[in-house]
Amino acid sequence: MYPSHELQTRPQSPFTPDPSPERPNKAGKMTVESVCEGLKISTDTYHFLMECYFANMTTYSLFKPHSIESKLPQMRSRAEAEALIAAMFSFSARFDGGHDFAGRTEDCPAPNYFAHIASSQLDRALNECGDMTPPLWVLQACILVTFYQLTRSVRSRSWRALGSCIRLAYDMQLHIVDANHDREAAAEGRIDLKKWSAQEERRRAWWAIWEMDVFASTIRRLPTAIDWAQNMTLLPVHDHYWFNDLFQNSTFLVHDINLRWKCLAKSGNNSPRAWFIVINSLMRNTQLIVYPPGSAMQSPYERRAESSQADLDIMANCLYCTVVSLPPELSYSGETLDFHTRGSPRDINPRQYHCDKYSLHLMTQLARFMFYHHKVSAQAPWVRPTGEEQANESNATTSEWSNYISAADEIVTAIRNSSKDHYKYVNPFLMNCVWFAAAAQCACKVFGPATFDKRVADSNLALLRLTVERFITFWGSADTLKSKLARMEQGLKSLMAKENGESAPKQEPSSATRHESSASQPSFTPQSTETLPVPYQTPGTDQSMPYTAVDPGDPDASQGLMSNPYDFTQPFLMPDVSGFLSGPTEYFPYGLEELLMYGSAPGQQLPAQAPT
């Protein structure tokens, strides 16, 4: 017995129709017209943006096509309706007329207009719920609001929003949707289709939150908020079955990594989203092996000594088996991905199909990065051992570099064979996979093996950098990533020069980074309106430590940015202890930030040789 504060015990596997009869309707029946009036848009704009949403939303399939209008009469308040519709339009407004912001019509507001309404109305809707569990559409609005914020940055605001989203999902018991799953009945097709379809909508909401949790936690290198050990919700099925109310069996995301691909393949579920979740889970598990808590304070060689090679071999085998077990239609083999739209509303979106292949391929490469990144970083000239030990490791080093760069090259190939505007139609979180590939090419260009063609690495780096910039421009993401590759390259070159006894090369800021560099100078005046210095101070901390510059125009700027520059609970955190970088605080991929730190920090001593 537990001192539960609930008035009554909830069922083990929840299936509660929305809305709850205990919540009175405060605004009468909601209609398209009333929503348009609240959002201050025309009905033509409403229908256009709704069509744009279903034509272009490939990241999450939360709704059946043309199902939104049937939800409106069930909603109990204007806040619920406007929160959901505005959250959807914060995404689809990017596609006004097939153009980005520059081609926007006067009648269609910008995405941030809808995002602001969605956020404020979502807060109102949750306040109206009080202690009652919110209906599913409120959670769906919360998912889309969080998605919008995460595309901008994985900082405090979006991190908090994600936490609220996860708590809402737990409150609705979406983690145990299939706790009473009858395997025999499912295998024989003895299923209540109406109930199964309604539960599938809940499953998709849950797994969308799960994906955002993995993404944000990976970027910030922090624990996930969702407990994978208490996840009794089946993986989502293919859109074709759900859209047409056709039952399809599925499976759980089992804890044993060796069984995940086997269970999914055995279930017959060929959903690209289910396979993506499995590969995503392997990527996350690999990260936890290579970078356990506290590992960022160790040298690359110390980390490698403690990483379990046996566990990594098992993970590599699981990834291989998962990839070769993919349904043939989901495997990417270098073909062209044009991301065309669908022919009719009931068809599966070809744009969705190409996005699925692209997403699966890039997530596979990200998992491969996790296998080899720390090994490659440990082979930097200013870290690796010298003499006989270095010669003995040359073959292994070349193999590790080959696998590492191969993953980056695979991403280059996928981008090169995709339509020039594919960045509009894929999951914006994949921009971080592209950035990883760019960082790999940068590392290869600076200290890769002599057998690697540095001209190709430089060309690939230019392609990947351009792709990242286009992602950022379209999705409104934090533009700091634009210049970080250049600053990272400069930092690595400086360490190479130091290793060779040469003077550090001078960096000429490009036009893309000139403004940001000027905003990050070490001296500030009270009259400056670009950035304001925020000193970091804790007992026992040297006050000469570099501070974090806060942009007062950034809505995410807060006191939370005043973090310890050596706090490696934050992702890719690299304190500028030597002054060879232009920014006061840098974020780099796993491994490279330690290379910069241990190669430049005063008083840091690297091990003379690799630990045995």
C-alpha positions as CSV (number, residue, x, y, z in Angstrom):
1,M,0.0,0.0,0.0
2,Y,1.1,3.5,-0.8
3,P,-0.3,6.9,0.4
4,S,-1.7,7.7,-3.0
5,H,-3.4,11.1,-3.3
6,E,-5.7,9.9,-6.0
7,L,-9.4,9.7,-5.2
8,Q,-9.6,6.2,-6.8
9,T,-7.1,3.7,-8.2
10,R,-6.5,4.0,-11.9
11,P,-6.8,1.0,-14.2
12,Q,-3.5,-0.7,-15.0
13,S,-3.8,-0.2,-18.7
14,P,-5.6,3.1,-19.3
15,F,-8.1,3.7,-22.0
16,T,-10.1,6.8,-21.1
17,P,-12.1,8.4,-23.9
18,D,-11.6,12.1,-24.3
19,P,-12.9,14.3,-22.9
20,S,-13.5,13.5,-19.3
21,P,-17.2,14.0,-18.4
22,E,-16.1,15.6,-15.1
23,R,-14.8,18.6,-16.9
24,P,-17.6,21.0,-18.0
25,N,-17.6,22.7,-21.4
26,K,-16.7,26.3,-20.7
27,A,-17.0,27.7,-24.2
28,G,-19.6,25.7,-26.1
29,K,-18.7,23.6,-29.1
30,M,-15.5,24.7,-30.7
31,T,-15.5,25.1,-34.5
32,V,-13.0,26.0,-37.2
33,E,-14.5,29.5,-37.3
34,S,-14.1,30.1,-33.6
35,V,-10.5,28.9,-33.7
36,C,-9.7,31.2,-36.6
37,E,-11.3,34.1,-34.7
38,G,-9.1,33.4,-31.7
39,L,-6.0,33.0,-33.8
40,K,-6.9,36.1,-36.0
41,I,-6.5,34.2,-39.3
42,S,-8.9,33.6,-42.1
43,T,-10.5,30.2,-42.7
44,D,-8.6,30.0,-46.0
45,T,-5.4,30.4,-44.1
46,Y,-6.5,27.8,-41.6
47,H,-7.2,25.2,-44.3
48,F,-4.0,26.0,-46.1
49,L,-1.8,25.6,-43.0
50,M,-3.6,22.5,-42.0
51,E,-2.9,21.0,-45.4
52,C,0.7,22.1,-45.1
53,Y,1.0,20.4,-41.8
54,F,0.0,17.0,-43.1
55,A,2.0,17.4,-46.3
56,N,5.2,18.3,-44.5
57,M,5.2,16.9,-41.0
58,T,7.4,13.8,-41.4
59,T,9.1,13.8,-37.9
60,Y,6.0,12.6,-35.9
61,S,2.8,11.2,-37.1
62,L,0.5,12.2,-34.2
63,F,-2.8,12.5,-36.0
64,K,-4.7,10.8,-38.8
65,P,-5.2,13.0,-41.8
66,H,-8.4,15.1,-41.6
67,S,-9.0,14.1,-38.0
68,I,-8.5,17.5,-36.3
69,E,-11.9,19.0,-37.0
70,S,-13.6,16.0,-35.4
71,K,-11.7,16.8,-32.2
72,L,-12.8,20.4,-31.9
73,P,-16.4,19.8,-30.8
74,Q,-15.1,17.6,-27.9
75,M,-12.8,20.2,-26.5
76,R,-13.9,21.9,-23.3
77,S,-12.4,25.3,-23.7
78,R,-11.1,27.8,-26.2
79,A,-7.6,27.4,-24.7
80,E,-7.5,23.7,-25.6
81,A,-8.5,24.3,-29.2
82,E,-6.2,27.2,-29.8
83,A,-3.3,25.5,-28.1
84,L,-3.5,22.5,-30.4
85,I,-4.1,24.4,-33.7
86,A,-1.5,27.1,-33.0
87,A,1.0,24.4,-32.1
88,M,0.4,22.6,-35.4
89,F,0.6,25.9,-37.3
90,S,3.9,26.8,-35.6
91,F,5.3,24.1,-37.7
92,S,3.3,24.4,-41.0
93,A,3.7,28.2,-41.2
94,R,7.2,27.6,-42.3
95,F,5.9,26.2,-45.6
96,D,3.7,29.1,-46.6
97,G,3.5,29.0,-50.4
98,G,6.4,26.5,-50.5
99,H,8.8,29.3,-49.4
100,D,10.6,30.1,-46.2
101,F,10.1,33.4,-44.3
102,A,11.2,35.6,-47.2
103,G,8.2,34.5,-49.3
104,R,5.5,34.8,-46.6
105,T,2.1,36.2,-47.5
106,E,0.6,39.0,-45.4
107,D,-2.3,36.9,-44.3
108,C,-0.1,34.1,-42.8
109,P,1.7,35.0,-39.6
110,A,5.2,33.7,-38.9
111,P,5.8,30.5,-36.9
112,N,6.8,32.3,-33.8
113,Y,3.4,34.1,-33.7
114,F,1.7,30.7,-33.5
115,A,4.3,29.3,-31.1
116,H,3.7,32.2,-28.7
117,I,-0.1,31.6,-28.8
118,A,0.3,27.9,-28.4
119,S,2.5,28.2,-25.4
120,S,0.3,30.7,-23.6
121,Q,-2.9,28.9,-24.3
122,L,-1.3,25.6,-23.3
123,D,-0.6,27.1,-19.9
124,R,-4.2,28.2,-19.6
125,A,-5.5,24.8,-20.6
126,L,-3.4,23.1,-18.1
127,N,-4.4,25.5,-15.4
128,E,-8.1,24.8,-16.3
129,C,-7.5,21.1,-15.8
130,G,-6.5,21.6,-12.2
131,D,-5.9,18.2,-10.7
132,M,-7.8,16.4,-13.4
133,T,-5.7,14.5,-16.0
134,P,-5.6,16.6,-19.3
135,P,-7.1,15.1,-22.4
136,L,-4.8,13.7,-25.1
137,W,-5.0,16.7,-27.4
138,V,-3.5,18.9,-24.7
139,L,-0.5,16.6,-24.5
140,Q,-0.3,16.6,-28.3
141,A,-0.2,20.4,-28.2
142,C,2.5,20.2,-25.5
143,I,4.5,17.8,-27.8
144,L,4.4,20.2,-30.7
145,V,5.3,23.2,-28.5
146,T,8.3,21.3,-27.1
147,F,9.3,20.2,-30.6
148,Y,9.3,23.8,-31.8
149,Q,11.5,24.9,-28.8
150,L,13.9,22.0,-29.2
151,T,14.4,22.9,-32.9
152,R,15.6,26.3,-31.7
153,S,18.0,25.0,-29.1
154,V,18.4,22.4,-26.4
155,R,18.7,25.0,-23.6
156,S,16.9,25.7,-20.4
157,R,13.5,26.7,-21.8
158,S,13.1,23.7,-24.1
159,W,14.6,21.4,-21.5
160,R,12.0,22.5,-19.0
161,A,9.2,22.1,-21.6
162,L,10.3,18.6,-22.3
163,G,10.2,17.7,-18.6
164,S,6.6,19.0,-18.4
165,C,5.7,17.0,-21.5
166,I,7.1,13.8,-19.9
167,R,5.3,14.3,-16.6
168,L,2.1,14.9,-18.5
169,A,2.6,11.6,-20.4
170,Y,3.2,9.7,-17.1
171,D,0.2,11.3,-15.6
172,M,-1.9,10.0,-18.5
173,Q,-0.2,6.6,-18.0
174,L,1.1,6.5,-21.6
175,H,4.1,4.4,-20.4
176,I,1.7,1.4,-19.8
177,V,-0.8,1.7,-22.6
178,D,-0.2,-2.0,-23.4
179,A,0.4,-3.3,-19.8
180,N,-2.5,-5.8,-20.4
181,H,-1.3,-6.8,-23.9
182,D,-2.7,-10.1,-24.9
183,R,-0.1,-11.7,-27.2
184,E,-2.3,-14.6,-28.3
185,A,-5.3,-12.4,-29.1
186,A,-3.1,-10.1,-31.1
187,A,-1.5,-13.0,-33.0
188,E,-5.0,-14.3,-33.9
189,G,-6.3,-10.9,-34.8
190,R,-9.0,-10.8,-32.0
191,I,-8.8,-7.1,-31.6
192,D,-11.2,-4.3,-30.9
193,L,-10.2,-2.1,-33.8
194,K,-11.7,1.1,-32.5
195,K,-9.9,0.7,-29.1
196,W,-6.7,-0.4,-30.8
197,S,-6.7,2.7,-33.1
198,A,-7.4,5.0,-30.2
199,Q,-4.5,3.4,-28.2
200,E,-2.2,3.7,-31.3
201,E,-2.7,7.5,-31.1
202,R,-1.5,7.4,-27.5
203,R,1.4,5.2,-28.4
204,R,2.6,7.7,-31.0
205,A,2.4,10.5,-28.5
206,W,4.4,8.5,-26.1
207,W,7.1,7.6,-28.6
208,A,7.4,11.1,-29.9
209,I,8.2,12.2,-26.3
210,W,10.6,9.3,-25.9
211,E,12.5,10.4,-29.0
212,M,12.7,14.0,-27.8
213,D,13.9,12.8,-24.5
214,V,16.7,10.8,-26.1
215,F,17.7,13.6,-28.4
216,A,17.9,16.3,-25.7
217,S,19.6,14.0,-23.2
218,T,22.2,13.0,-25.7
219,I,22.9,16.6,-26.7
220,R,23.2,17.7,-23.0
221,R,24.8,14.5,-22.0
222,L,22.5,14.0,-19.1
223,P,20.2,11.1,-18.0
224,T,17.0,10.6,-19.8
225,A,13.9,11.4,-17.8
226,I,11.9,8.4,-19.1
227,D,12.7,5.1,-17.3
228,W,13.2,2.6,-20.0
229,A,12.7,-0.3,-17.5
230,Q,9.1,0.8,-17.0
231,N,8.0,1.1,-20.6
232,M,5.0,-1.1,-21.5
233,T,3.8,0.6,-24.6
234,L,4.1,-1.1,-27.9
235,L,6.2,0.4,-30.7
236,P,4.1,2.3,-33.3
237,V,2.9,0.5,-36.4
238,H,3.1,1.7,-40.0
239,D,1.0,4.7,-41.0
240,H,-0.8,2.7,-43.6
241,Y,-2.4,0.4,-41.0
242,W,-3.3,3.1,-38.6
243,F,-4.7,5.5,-41.2
244,N,-6.9,2.7,-42.6
245,D,-7.9,1.1,-39.3
246,L,-6.1,-2.1,-40.1
247,F,-4.6,-4.0,-37.2
248,Q,-0.9,-4.7,-37.2
249,N,0.9,-6.5,-34.5
250,S,3.9,-4.9,-32.8
251,T,6.3,-5.4,-29.9
252,F,7.9,-3.6,-27.0
253,L,11.3,-2.0,-26.8
254,V,12.8,-4.8,-24.8
255,H,15.6,-4.1,-22.3
256,D,18.0,-6.7,-23.8
257,I,19.8,-5.0,-26.7
258,N,20.4,-8.4,-28.3
259,L,16.6,-9.0,-28.6
260,R,15.4,-5.7,-29.8
261,W,15.9,-6.3,-33.5
262,K,14.8,-9.9,-33.2
263,C,11.5,-9.0,-31.5
264,L,10.7,-6.3,-34.0
265,A,11.5,-8.5,-37.0
266,K,9.5,-11.4,-35.5
267,S,6.4,-9.1,-34.9
268,G,6.1,-8.3,-38.6
269,N,5.9,-4.6,-37.8
270,N,7.7,-2.9,-40.7
271,S,7.1,0.6,-39.4
272,P,10.1,2.9,-40.2
273,R,9.3,4.8,-36.9
274,A,9.6,1.5,-34.9
275,W,13.0,0.7,-36.6
276,F,14.2,4.2,-36.0
277,I,13.4,4.0,-32.3
278,V,15.4,0.7,-32.1
279,I,18.5,2.2,-33.8
280,N,18.1,5.4,-31.7
281,S,18.1,3.3,-28.5
282,L,21.3,1.5,-29.6
283,M,22.9,4.9,-30.2
284,R,21.9,6.0,-26.7
285,N,23.1,2.8,-25.1
286,T,26.5,3.2,-26.9
287,Q,26.9,6.7,-25.6
288,L,26.4,5.5,-22.1
289,I,29.1,2.9,-22.5
290,V,31.6,5.2,-24.0
291,Y,30.8,8.3,-21.9
292,P,29.6,7.2,-18.5
293,P,28.9,9.8,-15.9
294,G,32.0,11.7,-14.9
295,S,34.0,10.5,-17.9
296,A,34.5,14.0,-19.2
297,M,36.9,14.8,-16.5
298,Q,39.3,12.0,-17.6
299,S,41.8,12.1,-20.4
300,P,40.9,10.3,-23.7
301,Y,43.3,7.5,-22.9
302,E,41.9,7.1,-19.4
303,R,38.4,6.9,-20.8
304,R,39.4,4.4,-23.4
305,A,40.9,2.2,-20.7
306,E,37.7,2.2,-18.8
307,S,35.4,1.7,-21.7
308,S,34.3,-1.9,-22.0
309,Q,35.4,-3.1,-25.4
310,A,33.3,-6.2,-25.0
311,D,30.2,-4.1,-24.5
312,L,31.1,-2.0,-27.5
313,D,31.6,-5.1,-29.7
314,I,28.2,-6.4,-28.6
315,M,26.6,-3.0,-29.4
316,A,28.3,-3.0,-32.8
317,N,27.0,-6.5,-33.5
318,C,23.5,-5.4,-32.5
319,L,23.6,-2.4,-34.8
320,Y,24.8,-4.5,-37.7
321,C,22.1,-7.0,-37.2
322,T,19.4,-4.3,-36.9
323,V,20.5,-2.6,-40.1
324,V,20.7,-5.8,-42.2
325,S,17.3,-6.8,-40.8
326,L,15.6,-3.6,-41.9
327,P,12.7,-4.1,-44.3
328,P,14.2,-3.8,-47.8
329,E,12.2,-0.8,-48.6
330,L,13.8,1.1,-45.7
331,S,17.4,0.4,-46.5
332,Y,19.3,3.3,-48.1
333,S,21.7,2.3,-50.9
334,G,22.7,5.6,-52.4
335,E,19.6,6.3,-54.4
336,T,18.1,9.7,-55.1
337,L,15.7,11.0,-52.5
338,D,13.5,13.7,-54.0
339,F,11.0,14.2,-51.1
340,H,8.0,14.7,-53.4
341,T,4.6,15.0,-51.8
342,R,1.8,12.4,-51.9
343,G,-0.7,11.9,-54.6
344,S,-3.8,11.7,-52.4
345,P,-4.6,12.2,-48.7
346,R,-5.1,8.5,-48.1
347,D,-1.8,7.5,-49.7
348,I,1.4,7.1,-47.7
349,N,3.4,10.3,-48.3
350,P,6.4,9.7,-50.6
351,R,8.0,12.6,-48.7
352,Q,7.5,10.6,-45.5
353,Y,9.0,7.6,-47.2
354,H,12.1,9.4,-48.2
355,C,12.4,11.1,-44.9
356,D,12.2,7.7,-43.2
357,K,15.1,6.3,-45.2
358,Y,17.2,9.4,-44.7
359,S,16.5,9.4,-40.9
360,L,17.3,5.7,-40.5
361,H,20.6,6.1,-42.4
362,L,21.8,9.1,-40.5
363,M,20.9,7.7,-37.1
364,T,22.8,4.6,-38.0
365,Q,25.9,6.7,-38.8
366,L,25.4,8.6,-35.5
367,A,25.6,5.3,-33.7
368,R,28.8,4.5,-35.5
369,F,30.2,7.9,-34.5
370,M,29.6,6.8,-30.9
371,F,31.7,3.7,-31.4
372,Y,34.7,5.3,-32.9
373,H,34.8,9.0,-31.9
374,H,36.6,8.6,-28.6
375,K,39.1,6.2,-30.2
376,V,40.0,8.6,-32.9
377,S,40.3,11.5,-30.5
378,A,42.8,9.4,-28.4
379,Q,45.0,9.2,-31.5
380,A,45.6,12.9,-31.7
381,P,49.4,13.7,-32.0
382,W,49.4,15.6,-28.7
383,V,47.7,12.8,-26.8
384,R,48.8,9.5,-28.3
385,P,52.0,7.7,-27.1
386,T,55.2,7.9,-29.1
387,G,57.9,5.5,-30.4
388,E,57.4,1.8,-30.4
389,E,53.9,1.9,-28.8
390,Q,52.7,4.3,-31.5
391,A,54.0,2.0,-34.2
392,N,52.3,-1.0,-32.7
393,E,49.0,0.9,-32.8
394,S,49.3,2.2,-36.3
395,N,47.1,-0.5,-37.9
396,A,44.4,-0.2,-35.3
397,T,44.5,3.6,-35.7
398,T,44.0,3.4,-39.4
399,S,41.1,1.0,-39.0
400,E,39.4,3.3,-36.4
401,W,39.9,6.3,-38.6
402,S,38.5,4.4,-41.6
403,N,35.3,3.5,-39.8
404,Y,35.0,6.9,-38.3
405,I,35.3,8.8,-41.6
406,S,33.2,6.2,-43.4
407,A,30.2,7.2,-41.2
408,A,30.8,10.8,-42.1
409,D,31.1,10.0,-45.8
410,E,27.9,8.1,-45.7
411,I,26.1,11.2,-44.4
412,V,27.8,13.3,-47.2
413,T,26.5,10.8,-49.8
414,A,22.9,10.9,-48.4
415,I,22.9,14.7,-48.5
416,R,24.4,14.9,-52.0
417,N,21.8,12.5,-53.3
418,S,18.9,14.3,-51.7
419,S,16.9,17.2,-53.1
420,K,18.5,20.6,-52.5
421,D,15.8,21.6,-50.1
422,H,15.5,18.3,-48.2
423,Y,16.4,20.0,-45.0
424,K,12.9,21.3,-44.9
425,Y,11.3,17.9,-44.9
426,V,13.4,15.9,-42.5
427,N,13.6,15.8,-38.8
428,P,15.4,19.0,-37.8
429,F,17.1,17.1,-35.0
430,L,19.2,15.3,-37.6
431,M,21.1,18.6,-38.1
432,N,23.2,17.4,-35.2
433,C,24.1,14.2,-37.0
434,V,25.3,16.4,-39.9
435,W,27.3,18.6,-37.5
436,F,28.9,15.5,-36.1
437,A,29.9,14.5,-39.6
438,A,31.3,18.0,-40.2
439,A,33.4,17.7,-37.0
440,A,34.7,14.4,-38.2
441,Q,35.8,15.8,-41.5
442,C,37.4,18.7,-39.6
443,A,39.4,16.4,-37.4
444,C,40.5,14.3,-40.4
445,K,41.6,17.5,-42.2
446,V,43.7,18.6,-39.2
447,F,45.2,15.5,-37.8
448,G,43.9,12.5,-39.8
449,P,46.3,9.8,-41.1
450,A,48.5,10.9,-44.0
451,T,46.9,8.2,-46.2
452,F,43.6,10.2,-46.1
453,D,43.0,12.8,-48.8
454,K,42.8,16.1,-47.0
455,R,41.3,17.8,-50.1
456,V,38.3,15.5,-50.0
457,A,37.9,16.1,-46.3
458,D,38.0,19.9,-46.9
459,S,35.4,19.6,-49.7
460,N,33.1,17.4,-47.6
461,L,33.5,19.8,-44.7
462,A,32.3,22.6,-46.9
463,L,29.2,20.6,-48.0
464,L,28.3,19.7,-44.5
465,R,28.8,23.2,-43.2
466,L,26.5,24.6,-45.9
467,T,23.9,22.0,-45.0
468,V,24.1,22.9,-41.3
469,E,23.6,26.6,-42.2
470,R,20.6,25.8,-44.3
471,F,19.0,23.8,-41.5
472,I,19.6,26.6,-39.1
473,T,18.2,29.3,-41.4
474,F,15.0,27.4,-42.2
475,W,14.3,26.0,-38.7
476,G,15.3,29.1,-36.8
477,S,17.8,27.2,-34.7
478,A,20.6,28.7,-32.7
479,D,23.1,30.1,-35.2
480,T,26.1,29.6,-32.9
481,L,26.8,26.3,-34.7
482,K,27.6,28.2,-37.9
483,S,31.0,29.4,-36.5
484,K,31.8,26.7,-34.1
485,L,33.3,24.4,-36.8
486,A,35.7,27.2,-37.9
487,R,36.7,27.9,-34.3
488,M,37.1,24.2,-33.6
489,E,39.3,23.8,-36.6
490,Q,41.4,26.8,-35.6
491,G,41.8,25.3,-32.1
492,L,42.9,21.9,-33.4
493,K,45.4,23.6,-35.8
494,S,46.8,25.6,-32.9
495,L,47.4,22.4,-31.0
496,M,49.0,20.7,-34.0
497,A,51.3,23.7,-34.5
498,K,52.2,23.6,-30.8
499,E,53.0,19.9,-31.1
500,N,55.2,20.6,-34.1
501,G,57.0,23.5,-32.4
502,E,55.4,26.0,-34.7
503,S,53.6,29.2,-34.0
504,A,49.8,29.0,-33.9
505,P,48.2,30.0,-37.2
506,K,46.1,33.2,-37.2
507,Q,42.4,32.8,-37.9
508,E,40.8,35.2,-40.4
509,P,37.1,35.4,-39.4
510,S,34.7,34.8,-42.3
511,S,31.8,37.0,-43.1
512,A,29.5,34.5,-41.5
513,T,31.3,34.6,-38.2
514,R,32.6,38.2,-38.1
515,H,29.6,39.5,-36.2
516,E,29.6,36.7,-33.7
517,S,33.4,37.0,-33.1
518,S,33.1,40.7,-32.5
519,A,30.4,40.0,-29.9
520,S,32.7,37.6,-28.1
521,Q,35.7,39.9,-27.4
522,P,37.2,39.5,-23.9
523,S,36.5,43.2,-23.1
524,F,33.1,44.8,-22.7
525,T,32.0,48.3,-22.1
526,P,28.8,49.4,-20.2
527,Q,27.6,51.0,-23.5
528,S,27.7,47.7,-25.4
529,T,24.3,46.4,-26.4
530,E,25.4,43.2,-28.1
531,T,26.3,41.1,-25.2
532,L,26.6,41.5,-21.4
533,P,29.2,39.7,-19.3
534,V,27.9,37.5,-16.6
535,P,30.7,36.5,-14.2
536,Y,30.8,33.1,-12.8
537,Q,31.5,32.9,-9.1
538,T,31.4,30.2,-6.5
539,P,33.4,29.7,-3.3
540,G,36.9,28.6,-4.1
541,T,36.7,29.6,-7.8
542,D,39.3,31.7,-9.5
543,Q,37.6,35.0,-10.5
544,S,39.8,35.2,-13.6
545,M,37.8,32.3,-15.1
546,P,36.1,33.2,-18.4
547,Y,32.5,34.2,-18.2
548,T,29.6,33.3,-20.4
549,A,28.3,36.1,-22.7
550,V,24.5,36.4,-22.7
551,D,22.6,37.9,-25.5
552,P,19.9,40.0,-23.9
553,G,17.8,39.6,-27.1
554,D,17.8,35.8,-26.7
555,P,14.5,34.6,-25.2
556,D,16.4,31.6,-23.8
557,A,19.0,33.8,-22.0
558,S,18.7,33.4,-18.2
559,Q,20.7,33.2,-15.0
560,G,21.0,29.5,-15.8
561,L,23.7,30.3,-18.3
562,M,26.1,31.3,-15.5
563,S,27.4,27.8,-15.3
564,N,30.8,26.5,-14.2
565,P,33.0,26.4,-17.3
566,Y,34.3,23.0,-16.1
567,D,30.8,21.5,-15.5
568,F,30.8,18.6,-17.9
569,T,27.2,17.8,-17.2
570,Q,26.5,20.2,-20.1
571,P,27.0,18.9,-23.6
572,F,30.2,19.4,-25.5
573,L,31.3,22.0,-23.0
574,M,34.8,23.2,-23.6
575,P,36.2,26.1,-21.4
576,D,38.4,28.5,-23.3
577,V,41.3,28.2,-20.9
578,S,44.0,29.1,-23.4
579,G,42.5,31.9,-25.4
580,F,43.0,30.3,-28.8
581,L,39.2,30.3,-29.5
582,S,37.2,33.4,-30.1
583,G,34.2,32.5,-27.9
584,P,34.2,32.3,-24.1
585,T,32.6,28.9,-24.0
586,E,32.6,26.2,-26.7
587,Y,30.5,23.1,-27.4
588,F,32.2,20.4,-29.4
589,P,31.5,16.8,-30.2
590,Y,32.4,14.0,-27.8
591,G,36.1,13.5,-27.6
592,L,37.2,16.7,-29.3
593,E,36.4,19.0,-26.4
594,E,38.8,16.9,-24.2
595,L,41.4,17.1,-26.9
596,L,41.3,20.8,-26.8
597,M,41.2,20.9,-23.0
598,Y,44.0,18.5,-22.4
599,G,46.1,19.9,-25.2
600,S,45.9,23.5,-23.9
601,A,44.9,23.8,-20.3
602,P,47.8,25.0,-18.1
603,G,49.0,22.3,-15.7
604,Q,47.2,19.4,-17.4
605,Q,49.4,16.4,-17.7
606,L,48.6,13.6,-20.2
607,P,49.7,10.1,-19.5
608,A,53.1,9.3,-21.0
609,Q,51.6,6.2,-22.5
610,A,48.4,4.4,-23.0
611,P,47.4,2.6,-19.8
612,T,47.5,-1.2,-20.0
